[in-house]
Amino acid sequence: MNYKQEYIYTPKCYESCAGYCCAGFTNPNFKLIRSNFIALPLFDIEYQEYLKAGAINGMEVAKKSEKFKLKGGQTIILHWLHCDKKGLCNPHANRPLVCKLYPILPKVSSSGEILGFFNGTIFDLFFDDKSHPCTLIKEKRSAIEDMLKSNLTDLLKDPNYIFIFKAAQIAVEHLQNYIKDIFGTYIIDEIPQDKVALFWNEVEMAMMLRRAWNTPKFIDDINEAYENIARIWGEFLPIEP
């Protein structure tokens, strides 16, 4: 990954939304999720590139790292940065990929072809485009999709990043389906007012306790995604004993 690459270029877009993407997520119905920092996930390949680029001042070390084993022994390492910069990250070019691509991520095939896009952060999965807090989603979605189709070409020649996007899509869909199974929808605008607090409580618990992801189906979907990509590109994750 080239940390100097700008994937989406929309100068001063923060002026139209009060810096929503970097402000932290404030929800009065949440009891456990803090709003004074944003947790940013980096898979190990990106984390090593992030460190090599010099990191962001004050965010040189991940606050937490986790390991997950696939069925074939391949190891996924996920690092979590805690960001409280509220958009004043320095150097700005060293933002993690999830920030560089905000507000959407690509849906990709195992060969790296872009098939579509989805809202790319964990808190934005429950908004309809018309009511989304991000102005880019409401007013410029088509334009930013075109930017990503052009600018992600090189990144999608690397199976590691193809897998990152596939894993993100799977995680999003499982969380949305978990909430939909309870309420019949995952769009907050479709929830009756008297159930809004309950809706957000279920979302918070689903994320904090990983209820949407601690399932055999999620594990199978992640393993299948890896196997399909590796079948085309060859093995790309380390195997640890």
LUMBA-731067 format. One record per residue (C-alpha): z, y, x; residue in three letters. Coordinates in nm, 2 decimals. Example, Ala and Ser with C-alpha at 12.3 -4.5 7.8 and 13.67 -1.06 7.14 Angstrom:
# residues 2
<r z="0.78" y="-0.45" x="1.23" type="ala"/>
<r z="0.71" y="-0.11" x="1.37" type="ser"/>
# end
This chain:
# residues 241
<r z="0.00" y="0.00" x="0.00" type="met"/>
<r z="-0.09" y="0.35" x="0.13" type="asn"/>
<r z="0.21" y="0.57" x="0.06" type="tyr"/>
<r z="-0.01" y="0.88" x="0.09" type="lys"/>
<r z="-0.23" y="0.78" x="-0.20" type="gln"/>
<r z="-0.20" y="0.98" x="-0.52" type="glu"/>
<r z="-0.29" y="0.75" x="-0.81" type="tyr"/>
<r z="-0.24" y="1.01" x="-1.09" type="ile"/>
<r z="-0.30" y="1.38" x="-1.02" type="tyr"/>
<r z="-0.17" y="1.61" x="-1.29" type="thr"/>
<r z="-0.01" y="1.92" x="-1.13" type="pro"/>
<r z="0.29" y="2.07" x="-1.30" type="lys"/>
<r z="0.28" y="1.83" x="-1.59" type="cys"/>
<r z="0.66" y="1.84" x="-1.59" type="tyr"/>
<r z="0.65" y="2.19" x="-1.73" type="glu"/>
<r z="0.53" y="2.05" x="-2.06" type="ser"/>
<r z="0.80" y="1.79" x="-2.11" type="cys"/>
<r z="1.11" y="1.94" x="-1.93" type="ala"/>
<r z="1.06" y="1.68" x="-1.65" type="gly"/>
<r z="1.13" y="1.39" x="-1.88" type="tyr"/>
<r z="1.01" y="1.12" x="-1.63" type="cys"/>
<r z="1.26" y="1.22" x="-1.36" type="cys"/>
<r z="1.55" y="1.35" x="-1.57" type="ala"/>
<r z="1.72" y="1.02" x="-1.63" type="gly"/>
<r z="1.75" y="0.85" x="-1.97" type="phe"/>
<r z="2.01" y="1.00" x="-2.20" type="thr"/>
<r z="2.08" y="0.81" x="-2.52" type="asn"/>
<r z="2.40" y="0.87" x="-2.71" type="pro"/>
<r z="2.39" y="0.51" x="-2.84" type="asn"/>
<r z="2.41" y="0.36" x="-2.50" type="phe"/>
<r z="2.75" y="0.27" x="-2.37" type="lys"/>
<r z="2.68" y="0.11" x="-2.03" type="leu"/>
<r z="2.36" y="0.25" x="-1.90" type="ile"/>
<r z="2.43" y="0.57" x="-1.70" type="arg"/>
<r z="2.20" y="0.87" x="-1.73" type="ser"/>
<r z="2.28" y="1.04" x="-1.39" type="asn"/>
<r z="2.04" y="0.82" x="-1.20" type="phe"/>
<r z="1.73" y="0.61" x="-1.26" type="ile"/>
<r z="1.71" y="0.25" x="-1.12" type="ala"/>
<r z="1.37" y="0.20" x="-0.95" type="leu"/>
<r z="1.25" y="-0.16" x="-0.88" type="pro"/>
<r z="1.06" y="-0.24" x="-0.57" type="leu"/>
<r z="0.93" y="-0.58" x="-0.48" type="phe"/>
<r z="0.99" y="-0.67" x="-0.12" type="asp"/>
<r z="0.63" y="-0.60" x="0.00" type="ile"/>
<r z="0.65" y="-0.24" x="-0.14" type="glu"/>
<r z="1.00" y="-0.19" x="-0.02" type="tyr"/>
<r z="0.90" y="-0.27" x="0.34" type="gln"/>
<r z="0.61" y="-0.02" x="0.31" type="glu"/>
<r z="0.85" y="0.24" x="0.16" type="tyr"/>
<r z="1.08" y="0.21" x="0.46" type="leu"/>
<r z="0.79" y="0.22" x="0.70" type="lys"/>
<r z="0.67" y="0.54" x="0.54" type="ala"/>
<r z="1.01" y="0.70" x="0.60" type="gly"/>
<r z="1.16" y="0.66" x="0.25" type="ala"/>
<r z="1.30" y="0.95" x="0.04" type="ile"/>
<r z="1.58" y="1.15" x="0.18" type="asn"/>
<r z="1.91" y="1.01" x="0.05" type="gly"/>
<r z="1.74" y="0.69" x="-0.07" type="met"/>
<r z="1.69" y="0.51" x="0.26" type="glu"/>
<r z="1.86" y="0.19" x="0.15" type="val"/>
<r z="1.84" y="-0.01" x="-0.17" type="ala"/>
<r z="2.16" y="-0.02" x="-0.37" type="lys"/>
<r z="2.10" y="-0.38" x="-0.47" type="lys"/>
<r z="1.87" y="-0.66" x="-0.38" type="ser"/>
<r z="1.81" y="-0.98" x="-0.57" type="glu"/>
<r z="1.63" y="-1.31" x="-0.50" type="lys"/>
<r z="1.45" y="-1.53" x="-0.75" type="phe"/>
<r z="1.30" y="-1.87" x="-0.68" type="lys"/>
<r z="0.98" y="-1.99" x="-0.84" type="leu"/>
<r z="0.94" y="-2.36" x="-0.92" type="lys"/>
<r z="0.73" y="-2.41" x="-0.61" type="gly"/>
<r z="1.00" y="-2.26" x="-0.39" type="gly"/>
<r z="0.83" y="-1.92" x="-0.35" type="gln"/>
<r z="1.09" y="-1.64" x="-0.32" type="thr"/>
<r z="1.07" y="-1.31" x="-0.51" type="ile"/>
<r z="1.28" y="-1.04" x="-0.36" type="ile"/>
<r z="1.35" y="-0.73" x="-0.58" type="leu"/>
<r z="1.51" y="-0.42" x="-0.44" type="his"/>
<r z="1.67" y="-0.15" x="-0.66" type="trp"/>
<r z="1.68" y="0.22" x="-0.55" type="leu"/>
<r z="1.91" y="0.45" x="-0.74" type="his"/>
<r z="1.74" y="0.79" x="-0.78" type="cys"/>
<r z="1.92" y="1.10" x="-0.89" type="asp"/>
<r z="1.67" y="1.35" x="-0.74" type="lys"/>
<r z="1.54" y="1.46" x="-1.09" type="lys"/>
<r z="1.19" y="1.52" x="-0.95" type="gly"/>
<r z="1.30" y="1.69" x="-0.62" type="leu"/>
<r z="1.23" y="1.39" x="-0.41" type="cys"/>
<r z="1.15" y="1.46" x="-0.04" type="asn"/>
<r z="0.90" y="1.37" x="0.09" type="pro"/>
<r z="0.73" y="1.36" x="-0.25" type="his"/>
<r z="0.45" y="1.13" x="-0.12" type="ala"/>
<r z="0.71" y="0.86" x="-0.06" type="asn"/>
<r z="0.78" y="0.80" x="-0.43" type="arg"/>
<r z="0.79" y="0.43" x="-0.53" type="pro"/>
<r z="0.49" y="0.29" x="-0.70" type="leu"/>
<r z="0.66" y="0.29" x="-1.05" type="val"/>
<r z="0.68" y="0.67" x="-1.01" type="cys"/>
<r z="0.34" y="0.72" x="-0.87" type="lys"/>
<r z="0.18" y="0.54" x="-1.16" type="leu"/>
<r z="0.40" y="0.69" x="-1.43" type="tyr"/>
<r z="0.36" y="0.68" x="-1.73" type="pro"/>
<r z="0.14" y="0.36" x="-1.75" type="ile"/>
<r z="0.08" y="0.04" x="-1.56" type="leu"/>
<r z="-0.24" y="-0.17" x="-1.56" type="pro"/>
<r z="-0.28" y="-0.50" x="-1.74" type="lys"/>
<r z="-0.47" y="-0.71" x="-1.48" type="val"/>
<r z="-0.64" y="-1.04" x="-1.46" type="ser"/>
<r z="-0.55" y="-1.29" x="-1.19" type="ser"/>
<r z="-0.85" y="-1.18" x="-0.99" type="ser"/>
<r z="-0.74" y="-0.81" x="-1.00" type="gly"/>
<r z="-0.96" y="-0.68" x="-1.28" type="glu"/>
<r z="-0.80" y="-0.41" x="-1.50" type="ile"/>
<r z="-0.80" y="-0.53" x="-1.86" type="leu"/>
<r z="-0.60" y="-0.24" x="-2.01" type="gly"/>
<r z="-0.28" y="-0.05" x="-1.97" type="phe"/>
<r z="0.08" y="-0.04" x="-2.11" type="phe"/>
<r z="0.37" y="0.20" x="-2.10" type="asn"/>
<r z="0.52" y="0.14" x="-1.76" type="gly"/>
<r z="0.89" y="0.20" x="-1.77" type="thr"/>
<r z="1.17" y="0.01" x="-1.94" type="ile"/>
<r z="1.28" y="0.30" x="-2.16" type="phe"/>
<r z="0.93" y="0.39" x="-2.27" type="asp"/>
<r z="0.84" y="0.06" x="-2.43" type="leu"/>
<r z="0.97" y="0.16" x="-2.78" type="phe"/>
<r z="0.77" y="0.47" x="-2.84" type="phe"/>
<r z="0.45" y="0.51" x="-3.03" type="asp"/>
<r z="0.20" y="0.72" x="-2.83" type="asp"/>
<r z="0.22" y="1.01" x="-3.09" type="lys"/>
<r z="0.59" y="1.04" x="-3.04" type="ser"/>
<r z="0.62" y="0.96" x="-2.67" type="his"/>
<r z="0.83" y="1.22" x="-2.47" type="pro"/>
<r z="0.56" y="1.22" x="-2.20" type="cys"/>
<r z="0.28" y="1.48" x="-2.26" type="thr"/>
<r z="0.04" y="1.27" x="-2.05" type="leu"/>
<r z="0.07" y="0.98" x="-2.30" type="ile"/>
<r z="0.03" y="1.21" x="-2.60" type="lys"/>
<r z="-0.25" y="1.43" x="-2.47" type="glu"/>
<r z="-0.42" y="1.29" x="-2.16" type="lys"/>
<r z="-0.39" y="0.91" x="-2.18" type="arg"/>
<r z="-0.76" y="0.84" x="-2.15" type="ser"/>
<r z="-0.79" y="1.07" x="-1.85" type="ala"/>
<r z="-0.50" y="0.91" x="-1.66" type="ile"/>
<r z="-0.64" y="0.56" x="-1.74" type="glu"/>
<r z="-0.97" y="0.67" x="-1.58" type="asp"/>
<r z="-0.78" y="0.79" x="-1.27" type="met"/>
<r z="-0.61" y="0.46" x="-1.23" type="leu"/>
<r z="-0.92" y="0.26" x="-1.28" type="lys"/>
<r z="-1.07" y="0.45" x="-0.99" type="ser"/>
<r z="-0.76" y="0.48" x="-0.76" type="asn"/>
<r z="-0.62" y="0.13" x="-0.79" type="leu"/>
<r z="-0.93" y="-0.05" x="-0.66" type="thr"/>
<r z="-0.79" y="-0.11" x="-0.31" type="asp"/>
<r z="-0.44" y="-0.21" x="-0.42" type="leu"/>
<r z="-0.58" y="-0.47" x="-0.66" type="leu"/>
<r z="-0.74" y="-0.65" x="-0.37" type="lys"/>
<r z="-0.39" y="-0.76" x="-0.27" type="asp"/>
<r z="-0.25" y="-1.06" x="-0.46" type="pro"/>
<r z="0.11" y="-0.93" x="-0.41" type="asn"/>
<r z="0.03" y="-0.62" x="-0.62" type="tyr"/>
<r z="-0.16" y="-0.82" x="-0.88" type="ile"/>
<r z="0.14" y="-1.03" x="-0.92" type="phe"/>
<r z="0.37" y="-0.73" x="-0.94" type="ile"/>
<r z="0.17" y="-0.59" x="-1.23" type="phe"/>
<r z="0.14" y="-0.92" x="-1.40" type="lys"/>
<r z="0.52" y="-0.97" x="-1.37" type="ala"/>
<r z="0.58" y="-0.62" x="-1.51" type="ala"/>
<r z="0.36" y="-0.69" x="-1.81" type="gln"/>
<r z="0.53" y="-1.02" x="-1.88" type="ile"/>
<r z="0.88" y="-0.85" x="-1.86" type="ala"/>
<r z="0.77" y="-0.57" x="-2.09" type="val"/>
<r z="0.62" y="-0.81" x="-2.35" type="glu"/>
<r z="0.93" y="-1.04" x="-2.35" type="his"/>
<r z="1.16" y="-0.74" x="-2.41" type="leu"/>
<r z="0.94" y="-0.60" x="-2.69" type="gln"/>
<r z="0.92" y="-0.94" x="-2.85" type="asn"/>
<r z="1.29" y="-0.99" x="-2.83" type="tyr"/>
<r z="1.36" y="-0.67" x="-3.01" type="ile"/>
<r z="1.07" y="-0.74" x="-3.26" type="lys"/>
<r z="1.23" y="-1.07" x="-3.35" type="asp"/>
<r z="1.55" y="-0.89" x="-3.45" type="ile"/>
<r z="1.41" y="-0.58" x="-3.63" type="phe"/>
<r z="1.05" y="-0.68" x="-3.72" type="gly"/>
<r z="0.92" y="-0.40" x="-3.48" type="thr"/>
<r z="0.99" y="-0.26" x="-3.14" type="tyr"/>
<r z="0.87" y="0.10" x="-3.23" type="ile"/>
<r z="1.17" y="0.33" x="-3.28" type="ile"/>
<r z="0.98" y="0.54" x="-3.54" type="asp"/>
<r z="0.95" y="0.24" x="-3.77" type="glu"/>
<r z="1.33" y="0.18" x="-3.77" type="ile"/>
<r z="1.53" y="0.30" x="-4.07" type="pro"/>
<r z="1.76" y="0.59" x="-3.97" type="gln"/>
<r z="2.08" y="0.38" x="-4.06" type="asp"/>
<r z="1.97" y="0.12" x="-3.81" type="lys"/>
<r z="1.87" y="0.34" x="-3.51" type="val"/>
<r z="2.21" y="0.31" x="-3.34" type="ala"/>
<r z="2.20" y="-0.07" x="-3.38" type="leu"/>
<r z="1.84" y="-0.08" x="-3.25" type="phe"/>
<r z="1.94" y="0.10" x="-2.93" type="trp"/>
<r z="2.25" y="-0.11" x="-2.89" type="asn"/>
<r z="2.04" y="-0.43" x="-2.90" type="glu"/>
<r z="1.79" y="-0.27" x="-2.65" type="val"/>
<r z="2.08" y="-0.19" x="-2.41" type="glu"/>
<r z="2.24" y="-0.53" x="-2.43" type="met"/>
<r z="1.90" y="-0.70" x="-2.39" type="ala"/>
<r z="1.85" y="-0.51" x="-2.07" type="met"/>
<r z="2.20" y="-0.52" x="-1.93" type="met"/>
<r z="2.26" y="-0.89" x="-2.00" type="leu"/>
<r z="1.89" y="-0.98" x="-1.95" type="arg"/>
<r z="1.88" y="-1.16" x="-2.28" type="arg"/>
<r z="1.51" y="-1.11" x="-2.31" type="ala"/>
<r z="1.44" y="-1.27" x="-1.98" type="trp"/>
<r z="1.70" y="-1.54" x="-1.94" type="asn"/>
<r z="1.48" y="-1.79" x="-2.12" type="thr"/>
<r z="1.27" y="-2.09" x="-2.02" type="pro"/>
<r z="0.96" y="-1.92" x="-2.17" type="lys"/>
<r z="0.99" y="-1.62" x="-1.95" type="phe"/>
<r z="1.04" y="-1.84" x="-1.64" type="ile"/>
<r z="0.74" y="-2.04" x="-1.73" type="asp"/>
<r z="0.52" y="-1.73" x="-1.79" type="asp"/>
<r z="0.62" y="-1.59" x="-1.45" type="ile"/>
<r z="0.55" y="-1.92" x="-1.27" type="asn"/>
<r z="0.22" y="-1.95" x="-1.45" type="glu"/>
<r z="0.12" y="-1.60" x="-1.35" type="ala"/>
<r z="0.19" y="-1.68" x="-0.98" type="tyr"/>
<r z="0.01" y="-2.01" x="-0.99" type="glu"/>
<r z="-0.30" y="-1.85" x="-1.14" type="asn"/>
<r z="-0.31" y="-1.58" x="-0.88" type="ile"/>
<r z="-0.24" y="-1.81" x="-0.59" type="ala"/>
<r z="-0.52" y="-2.04" x="-0.71" type="arg"/>
<r z="-0.77" y="-1.76" x="-0.65" type="ile"/>
<r z="-0.61" y="-1.58" x="-0.35" type="trp"/>
<r z="-0.41" y="-1.85" x="-0.18" type="gly"/>
<r z="-0.03" y="-1.86" x="-0.14" type="glu"/>
<r z="0.12" y="-1.51" x="-0.08" type="phe"/>
<r z="0.49" y="-1.53" x="-0.14" type="leu"/>
<r z="0.73" y="-1.68" x="0.13" type="pro"/>
<r z="0.88" y="-2.02" x="0.07" type="ile"/>
<r z="1.24" y="-2.04" x="0.17" type="glu"/>
<r z="1.45" y="-2.36" x="0.19" type="pro"/>
# end
